[in-house]
Amino acid sequence: MSVIYRGYDPRIRRILAIKTLRPEYAEHEAHRYRFLSEARAAGTLTHPGIITIFDVGITNGVPFIAMELLEGPTLETYVERHGPLPLRMVLKIAMQIADALDYAHRQGVVHQDIKPENIAVIGDGGNIKVMDFGIARLRHEPAEDGIDTPAAAGTPHYMAPEQIRGGQIDGRCDLYALGVLLYWLLAGHPPFQTSNVNELLRRILNDPLPPLKPKQADVPESLLELVSVLLARDPEQRYQSGSELIDDLRRIDELLAERESAWGGRRIVPLRMRWTAVMSALVAVTVTAGLGVVYHKQNEAMKNVAFDYGLSLTQVLAVESAENLLLDDHIAIQALVDQMATNREIVHLTVSDRGGRVVASSATALPAEAAHNPADGARSVLQRGAQQVYAATDAGGQPFYLFDTPVLYQQHELGRLRVGLSTQALQAANRTTLAAMIAVLLVTLVTVFIGAYMLSRRLAIPINILRRALGRITQGRFDSRIRMHRNDEFERLFAAYNAMADSLEARMFTTHSAKRNVPGESPPAAEATRLVTLPGARKNRRQPAAREQ
C-alpha cells in the first residue's frame, strides 16, 4: 500500500524515512484512514523502544508520514543471518518489547501486529524498536463515519484467539503475540505450523499448545513455563501487563547471569577439576601397574628364598638322620626331631622308614598308620630332583610349606623326611611391602593431585579474564582491554583480543562518524533515493529509486 523513501530534512539536517501512500490507494478514504492511523497511534508514543513519528500530513493529495529512519534489519532477517540467538539476547529482546508494549498499552494503544518483521534490530547488541502501527487500535477512539474497519486484523500466526474471533481487544493480545515470537526465537518456528490459513486459525482456537522444544539444551524450565503462560487461550490466564512479564523475564536473566559467572550455561566440569582427575587417574593407573609388577617380582623372590632355605634345611636333617635310621635308633632320631621342633618356624617334622611308618614326629604322639602323609590333599608348588614342596594347611587352617625329601645312605633310600615351615614371616614381609607400596602410591597421588590442581587453577585465571573481557565486548564496551602480561601462549591470546577490540572500536567510531557527517544541502550523489522536502521546507527533489512496502 505504501512506498518508503530515505529523506533529508534540511531545516534540522536530519536523515529520516518518509512513508507515502500509493496514488491508487490514496484516492480511497478508507485506505487514507488506515494509513494515517499509524501516525495517530505511534505519534502519541515517545519511547526508546518504539519508532518515532516526526510529522504527518497530505501533500498534493498524497498522505505521508515522516518518521525515524532505522539503520538495521528486522528481527526476522537478523535471525536468518545469525542463526539462533544467545539465550540472554533473546531475553533482552523480549524485555525491550514488553517494556515498549507496556508503555503503549498505558497510553491506550494496542499494536495488534507484533511479529519479527515489525521488530527492527539496531546494532549488534540486541537493541530493538517496535514499528509498523498500521493496524494499531486506539482505546476510546471513535470510528469515522463511513469508514469500515475490519473486525479482526493481524498476522494469522501471531493472532490471539480473541483477536481471531473479533472479540474485545486489549494489550493481552499483544502479549500473546510476544509469546509466539518467543516460541519462534527458541524453537525456530511458531507453535502451529500449516500453510492453510483456515486450518491455522482453527488450531489456534481449538488445539492444545504444542510442547516447546528449544534448539538450545540449556533453556531453563522457567522460561518454557513463561512462554506457555503467554500463550494461554484464556486472556485471564496470561500475564496481564508488560511490567508483570518483565519482572519474570528479569529474574530468569539474573539466573542465567549467575550461571554464566559461575561457569554456568550448560553444566560442565571445571577445567581444574577435570585436568586434576585425569592426571590423577593416569598416575594412579601407571603407579599401580608398576607397583603391582614390583610386588609380584618381590613376592616370587621371597618365596624362592624360602624354598631354598627349606630345601637346604630338609637336606641337612635327612643327612643327619640317615645313620640313625639305618641303625633303627629311633630314640636318637626323635631327639633330633625334638631339638629342631623348638624352632618356631617349623610347624611339622616327621621321619618315616622305608615302609612309610613314622618313627619320629614333632607331634606328641606318633600316628599308628603308616599311610599318614601330610602331603595328602596338598598342592605341589615345586619339585627339585627328588625333593618336593607342597602348599598345605594345618588343622587350624594356617598355611605352611611342606618340604618332602628322601633319607639316603650311600644312594639307598632308607625313608622320608618331611618338614613344614610356617609362612607367617613371609606373609608379614609381603604385608609390609604392600603397605609401603600403597603409601608410596598415595603420596604420589596427593602430590600429583595438588600439582595438577594448582597448575590448572593458574590456567583458569587467564581464561576467566578472557571470558570476562569477551562479555564486555558483547555488551558493546569496545574500549575494554586486557592489561595482564604473561610469558606464555596466553600473552599472544591477550594481544589478539586487544587487536580485535581496537579494530571493533575503530570500526564503530568510523560508523558513528559517518552517521553524524550528514550533508548540509543535498545527500551524496551516489544515493539512489528521493529527497522529499517536508511542508514549509525548501523544495528540492531528486528522482528516486523507491523501495516498496
C-alpha positions in Angstrom: 0.0 0.0 0.0 2.9 2.4 0.6 6.4 3.4 -0.6 9.1 4.4 1.8 11.8 6.9 0.9 15.0 7.9 2.5 14.6 11.6 3.0 16.5 14.6 4.3 15.1 17.5 6.3 17.4 20.5 5.5 15.9 22.6 8.3 17.3 20.4 11.1 19.7 18.5 9.0 18.3 15.1 9.8 18.0 11.9 7.7 14.6 10.3 8.1 12.2 7.9 6.5 9.1 9.2 4.6 6.3 6.8 4.1 3.7 7.7 1.4 0.5 6.1 0.3 0.5 4.8 -3.3 -1.7 7.1 -5.6 -4.1 4.2 -6.4 -4.9 3.8 -2.7 -4.7 7.5 -1.8 -7.9 8.1 -3.8 -9.9 6.0 -1.3 -10.9 7.4 2.0 -10.8 4.0 3.8 -7.2 3.5 2.7 -6.2 7.0 3.7 -7.8 6.4 7.1 -5.9 3.2 7.7 -2.6 4.7 6.5 -2.9 7.7 8.8 -3.9 5.5 11.8 -0.3 4.5 12.2 0.6 8.2 12.8 -2.3 8.6 15.2 -1.2 5.6 17.1 2.6 5.8 17.1 2.6 9.6 17.0 1.4 9.8 20.6 4.2 7.5 21.9 7.6 8.6 22.9 9.6 5.6 24.0 13.2 4.4 23.2 11.8 1.0 22.0 9.2 2.5 19.7 9.8 4.1 16.3 9.4 7.9 16.5 6.9 9.8 14.3 8.1 13.3 13.4 5.4 14.6 11.2 2.3 13.6 9.3 0.3 15.3 6.5 -1.0 15.4 3.0 0.8 17.0 0.1 -0.7 17.2 -3.4 -3.4 14.8 -2.2 -0.9 12.1 -1.1 -0.7 11.3 2.6 2.8 11.0 4.1 4.3 10.1 7.5 7.8 11.4 8.3 9.4 9.0 10.8 12.7 7.9 12.3 15.0 6.1 9.9 16.1 2.8 11.4 19.5 1.6 10.4 19.2 -2.1 10.9 17.4 -5.3 9.8 14.2 -6.7 11.0 14.3 -9.4 13.7 13.4 -12.0 11.1 16.3 -11.0 8.8 18.7 -10.8 11.8 17.9 -14.3 12.9 18.2 -15.6 9.3 21.7 -14.1 9.1 23.0 -15.0 12.6 21.1 -18.2 13.3 19.6 -19.0 16.8 20.3 -16.1 19.1 22.1 -16.5 22.5 19.6 -17.1 25.3 20.4 -13.8 27.1 19.9 -11.8 23.9 16.5 -13.4 23.5 15.6 -12.3 27.0 16.9 -8.8 26.3 14.8 -8.5 23.2 11.7 -9.8 24.9 12.2 -7.4 27.8 12.5 -4.4 25.5 9.4 -5.4 23.5 7.5 -6.0 26.8 8.6 -2.6 28.1 7.6 -0.9 24.8 4.2 -2.6 24.8 3.6 -1.8 28.5 4.2 1.9 27.7 1.9 1.8 24.6 -0.9 0.0 26.5 -0.8 2.5 29.3 -1.2 5.2 26.6 -4.2 3.4 25.2 -2.5 1.9 22.1 -2.8 -1.8 21.2 -0.3 -2.7 18.4 -2.2 -5.8 17.1 0.6 -7.0 14.8 3.7 -7.9 16.9 5.8 -10.2 14.8 9.5 -10.5 13.8 9.0 -8.4 10.6 7.8 -5.5 12.8 10.7 -5.5 15.1 13.9 -3.6 14.0 17.2 -4.7 15.4 19.5 -1.7 16.0 23.2 -2.6 16.1 24.6 -6.0 17.2 23.9 -5.6 20.9 20.2 -6.7 20.6 18.6 -3.3 20.9 15.2 -3.1 19.2 12.5 -0.8 18.0 8.8 -1.7 17.6 7.5 -0.3 14.3 4.5 -0.5 11.9 1.5 0.6 13.9 -0.6 0.4 10.7 -3.4 -1.7 12.3 -3.0 -0.4 15.8 -6.1 0.3 17.8 -6.5 3.3 20.0 -8.7 3.0 23.1 -11.8 5.1 23.1 -11.2 6.3 19.6 -14.5 6.7 17.7 -14.6 5.4 14.2 -15.1 8.0 11.5 -18.5 7.9 9.7 -18.5 6.0 6.5 -15.2 4.2 7.3 -15.3 0.4 7.6 -12.8 -1.0 9.9 -12.1 -4.8 9.9 -13.4 -6.7 12.9 -10.2 -8.8 13.0 -6.8 -7.7 11.8 -3.3 -9.1 12.2 -0.9 -11.8 11.0 -2.5 -15.2 11.5 0.4 -17.0 13.2 0.6 -14.2 15.8 -3.1 -13.5 16.4 -4.6 -14.2 19.8 -7.8 -16.3 19.9 -9.9 -13.4 21.0 -8.4 -11.4 18.1 -9.4 -14.1 15.6 -13.0 -14.2 17.0 -13.3 -10.5 16.6 -13.9 -10.1 20.3 -12.7 -7.4 22.7 -9.1 -6.4 22.0 -6.7 -5.2 24.7 -3.0 -5.3 25.5 -3.1 -9.0 26.3 -3.4 -9.9 22.6 0.0 -8.1 22.1 1.4 -10.2 24.9 0.1 -13.4 23.2 1.9 -12.3 20.0 5.0 -11.7 22.1 4.7 -15.3 23.4 4.5 -16.6 19.8 7.6 -14.5 18.9 9.5 -16.0 21.9 8.3 -19.5 20.9 9.7 -18.8 17.4 13.0 -17.5 18.8 13.5 -20.5 20.9 12.2 -23.3 18.7 12.8 -21.8 15.2 9.2 -21.9 14.2 5.8 -20.7 15.5 3.6 -23.0 17.7 1.2 -24.1 14.9 2.6 -24.9 11.5 0.4 -25.1 8.5 0.2 -23.2 5.2 -3.6 -23.2 5.2 -4.9 -20.1 7.0 -8.3 -21.5 7.9 -6.7 -24.7 9.4 -4.1 -22.5 11.2 -6.9 -20.3 12.8 -8.8 -23.5 13.8 -5.8 -24.9 15.5 -5.1 -21.7 17.4 -8.7 -21.7 18.6 -9.1 -25.4 19.5 -5.9 -27.4 19.6 -3.7 -27.6 22.7 -0.4 -25.8 22.6 2.4 -28.0 21.1 5.2 -28.5 23.6 8.1 -26.1 23.1 11.3 -27.9 22.1 14.0 -25.3 22.1 17.1 -25.7 19.9 19.3 -24.9 22.8 19.6 -27.5 25.5 20.3 -25.1 28.4 16.9 -23.2 28.3 15.6 -23.0 31.8 12.3 -24.6 32.6 11.1 -21.3 34.0 11.4 -19.7 30.5 9.4 -22.5 28.9 6.7 -22.1 31.5 6.7 -18.3 30.9 6.0 -18.8 27.2 3.2 -21.3 27.9 1.6 -18.6 30.2 1.8 -16.0 27.4 0.2 -18.4 25.0 -2.8 -19.3 27.3 -6.0 -19.4 25.3 -7.9 -17.5 28.0 -6.6 -13.9 28.3 -7.3 -14.0 32.1 -4.6 -16.8 32.4 -1.9 -14.8 30.7 0.3 -12.1 32.0 -1.9 -9.0 32.4 0.7 -6.4 31.7 4.1 -6.0 30.2 5.6 -4.9 33.5 4.4 -8.1 35.1 6.1 -10.1 32.3 9.3 -8.0 32.6 9.6 -9.0 36.3 9.7 -12.7 35.5 12.0 -12.2 32.4 14.4 -10.2 34.6 14.5 -13.0 37.2 15.3 -15.5 34.5 18.0 -13.3 33.1 19.6 -12.8 36.5 19.6 -16.6 37.0 21.4 -17.0 33.7 23.9 -14.3 34.6 24.7 -16.1 37.8 25.1 -19.3 35.9 27.5 -17.7 33.5 29.6 -16.0 36.2 29.9 -19.5 37.8 30.9 -21.2 34.6 27.2 -21.8 34.1 25.2 -22.4 30.9 25.5 -26.0 30.1 26.6 -28.0 33.1 30.4 -28.6 32.8 33.2 -30.0 35.0 35.6 -27.1 35.7 38.9 -27.4 33.9 40.8 -27.5 37.2 38.8 -30.5 38.4 38.8 -32.3 35.0 42.6 -32.0 34.5 43.3 -32.9 38.1 41.1 -36.0 37.9 42.6 -37.1 34.5 46.2 -36.6 35.7 45.5 -38.4 39.0 43.8 -41.3 37.2 46.7 -41.7 34.8 49.3 -41.5 37.6 47.2 -43.9 39.7 47.0 -46.5 36.9 50.6 -46.2 36.0 52.0 -46.3 39.5 49.6 -49.1 40.5 50.7 -51.2 37.5 54.3 -50.5 38.3 54.0 -51.3 41.9 52.0 -54.5 41.1 54.8 -55.8 39.0 57.3 -54.9 41.7 55.2 -56.6 44.3 54.8 -59.7 42.2 58.5 -60.0 41.5 59.4 -59.4 45.1 56.9 -62.0 46.3 58.4 -64.5 43.9 61.9 -63.7 45.1 60.9 -64.1 48.7 59.2 -67.4 48.0 62.3 -68.7 46.2 64.5 -67.7 49.2 62.0 -69.6 51.5 62.1 -72.6 49.2 65.9 -72.6 49.1 66.1 -72.3 52.9 63.5 -75.1 53.4 65.1 -77.5 50.9 68.6 -76.9 52.4 67.3 -77.5 55.9 65.5 -80.6 54.9 68.5 -82.0 53.1 70.8 -81.4 56.2 68.3 -83.0 58.5 68.0 -86.0 56.1 71.7 -86.5 56.2 71.9 -86.3 60.0 69.1 -88.8 60.5 70.3 -91.3 57.8 72.7 -93.2 60.0 70.3 -93.4 63.0 67.5 -94.6 60.7 69.9 -97.3 59.3 70.6 -98.5 62.8 66.9 -98.2 63.8 67.9 -95.8 66.6 64.5 -94.2 66.9 65.4 -92.5 70.1 68.3 -90.6 68.5 66.0 -89.6 65.6 63.3 -88.4 68.0 65.9 -86.4 69.9 66.9 -84.7 66.7 63.3 -84.0 65.8 62.5 -82.6 69.3 65.6 -80.4 69.1 64.5 -79.0 65.7 60.9 -78.6 66.8 61.9 -75.8 69.2 62.3 -73.6 66.0 59.1 -71.6 65.9 59.1 -71.6 62.1 58.9 -75.4 62.0 55.3 -76.4 62.4 55.7 -80.0 61.3 58.6 -82.5 61.3 58.4 -86.3 60.7 60.7 -89.1 59.8 59.3 -92.3 58.3 61.1 -95.5 57.4 61.2 -97.3 54.1 57.8 -98.9 54.7 56.3 -95.4 55.3 55.8 -95.9 59.1 56.5 -92.7 61.1 59.4 -93.3 63.5 59.8 -89.8 64.8 57.5 -86.8 64.9 57.2 -83.3 66.3 53.7 -84.3 67.4 53.2 -85.5 71.0 52.0 -89.0 69.8 53.2 -90.9 66.8 50.5 -91.9 64.3 49.9 -95.6 64.1 49.1 -95.7 60.4 52.0 -96.0 58.1 49.9 -94.2 55.4 49.8 -90.9 57.3 51.1 -88.3 54.9 50.6 -84.6 55.5 51.1 -84.0 51.7 47.8 -85.8 51.0 45.4 -83.2 49.6 48.2 -80.5 49.4 49.1 -78.6 46.3 52.6 -79.2 44.8 54.3 -75.9 44.1 57.9 -77.0 43.4 60.0 -80.1 42.6 63.8 -80.1 42.6 65.3 -83.5 41.9 63.9 -86.0 44.5 62.7 -83.2 46.7 59.2 -81.7 46.5 57.5 -78.7 48.1 53.8 -78.6 48.9 51.4 -75.8 49.9 49.4 -77.2 52.8 47.3 -76.1 55.8 47.3 -77.3 59.4 44.3 -78.4 61.5 43.7 -74.7 62.4 43.6 -73.6 58.8 47.0 -71.9 58.9 49.0 -72.3 55.6 52.6 -73.6 55.6 55.0 -75.1 53.1 55.8 -78.8 53.4 59.2 -80.0 52.2 59.5 -83.7 51.4 62.9 -85.3 50.8 64.2 -88.9 50.8 66.7 -90.1 53.6 69.6 -91.6 51.7 72.6 -93.7 52.8 75.1 -94.5 50.1 72.5 -93.8 47.4 69.9 -96.1 49.0 66.6 -94.7 50.2 66.0 -95.5 53.9 62.9 -93.5 54.4 61.4 -90.0 54.0 61.8 -86.8 56.0 59.1 -84.1 55.9 59.5 -80.5 57.3 56.6 -78.0 57.5 57.7 -74.3 57.6 55.3 -71.6 58.6 54.5 -68.9 56.0 53.6 -66.2 58.6 57.0 -64.5 58.3 56.7 -64.5 54.5 53.1 -63.1 54.7 54.2 -60.4 57.2 57.0 -59.4 54.8 54.5 -59.2 52.0 52.1 -57.1 54.0 54.9 -54.7 54.9 55.9 -54.4 51.3 52.3 -53.9 50.2 51.7 -51.2 52.9 54.9 -49.4 51.8 53.8 -49.5 48.1 50.3 -48.2 49.0 51.9 -45.4 51.0 54.1 -44.5 48.0 51.0 -44.6 45.7 49.0 -42.3 48.0 51.9 -39.9 48.4 52.4 -39.8 44.7 48.7 -39.3 44.0 48.4 -36.5 46.6 51.5 -34.8 45.1 50.1 -35.1 41.6 46.6 -34.0 42.6 47.9 -30.9 44.3 50.3 -30.1 41.5 47.7 -30.6 38.7 45.1 -28.6 40.7 47.4 -25.7 41.2 48.5 -25.7 37.6 45.0 -25.9 36.2 43.8 -23.2 38.5 46.6 -21.0 37.3 45.5 -21.7 33.8 41.9 -20.9 34.7 42.8 -17.4 35.8 43.7 -16.1 32.3 40.7 -18.0 30.8 38.4 -16.2 33.2 40.0 -12.9 32.4 39.5 -13.5 28.6 35.9 -14.7 29.2 35.0 -11.5 31.2 36.7 -9.3 28.5 34.6 -11.0 25.8 31.5 -10.5 27.9 32.2 -6.7 27.9 32.5 -6.8 24.1 29.1 -8.4 23.9 27.8 -5.5 26.0 29.2 -3.0 23.4 32.1 -1.9 25.6 34.7 -1.8 22.9 37.1 0.2 24.9 37.8 -2.8 27.2 41.4 -4.1 27.0 43.3 -6.9 28.8 46.3 -5.3 30.7 47.8 -8.6 32.1 51.1 -9.7 30.7 52.3 -13.3 30.7 55.3 -15.1 29.5 53.4 -17.9 27.7 50.9 -18.5 25.0 48.2 -16.5 26.8 50.2 -13.4 26.1 49.6 -13.9 22.3 45.9 -14.6 23.0 45.5 -11.4 25.0 47.3 -9.5 22.3 44.9 -10.9 19.7 41.9 -9.9 21.8 43.3 -6.4 22.2 43.8 -6.1 18.5 40.3 -7.3 17.9 38.9 -4.7 20.4 41.0 -2.0 18.7 39.6 -2.9 15.3 36.0 -3.0 16.6 36.3 0.3 18.4 37.8 1.9 15.3 35.0 0.5 13.1 32.3 1.7 15.5 33.9 5.1 15.6 34.0 5.3 11.8 30.4 4.2 11.6 29.2 6.7 14.1 31.2 9.5 12.5 29.7 8.6 9.1 26.2 8.8 10.5 26.9 12.2 12.0 28.5 13.5 8.8 25.2 14.5 7.1 25.5 16.8 4.0 24.1 20.2 4.5 22.1 20.9 1.4 22.0 17.6 -0.5 22.9 14.0 0.0 25.8 12.2 -1.8 25.2 11.8 -5.5 25.7 8.1 -5.2 22.5 7.7 -3.1 19.6 6.4 -5.2 16.9 8.0 -3.1 14.3 10.7 -3.5 14.8 13.8 -1.4 11.4 14.8 -0.1 11.0 18.2 1.5 8.7 18.5 4.4 6.0 21.2 4.3 7.5 24.6 4.9 11.0 23.5 3.9 12.9 24.4 0.7 11.7 22.5 -2.4 14.5 20.2 -3.6 13.6 16.9 -5.3 15.7 14.2 -6.9 14.0 11.4 -8.8 14.5 8.2 -6.8 14.7 4.5 -6.9 12.0 3.8 -4.3 11.7 0.8 -2.0 8.2 -0.6 -2.0 6.4 -1.9 1.0 
